């Protein structure tokens, strides 16, 4: 008999040993999400982090974890299991890493890197760029990149990975 997940938290559990970003419905079509490969800048970029292009000559092929309130976020970093054991591991400097652009993957579910869950987050809570590549509960003063997929209580573990979805509207800012 097949066991059917009856809630989103069962269907998309938080797990650092399983990627949640590879397949799903994008613009009504089932298939792989759009993914691009860029070099990690300095070895502190981990799967689930938000990334930006570095501001330098030839910065178009190198990404870095974004800083707080970044308005030019490009996408979120994916997990290449051929390089990293778990999502909690960082890419080494100059490693080629998969990046899923926000603009090309609206509505995609992914495990994001949360830097602050001091308060409960309800389903749909908007998220913007927090410090060191993480996502933070949005205050609408900066661009909204994603939203919580389902309710997460404060576990006291900061930072951690939670399940979210790419915001299709990009409101805020």
Buried (B, 14 or more C-beta within 10 A) or exposed (E): EEEEEEEBBEBBEBEBEEBBBBEBEBEEEEEEBBBBEBBBBBEBBBBBBBBBBBEEEEBEEBBBBBEEBBEEBBBBBBBBEEBBEBBBEBBEEEBEBBBBBBEBBBEBBBBBBBBBBEEEBEEEBBBBBBBBBBBBBBEEEBBBBBBBBBEBEEEEEEBBBBBBBBBEEBEBE
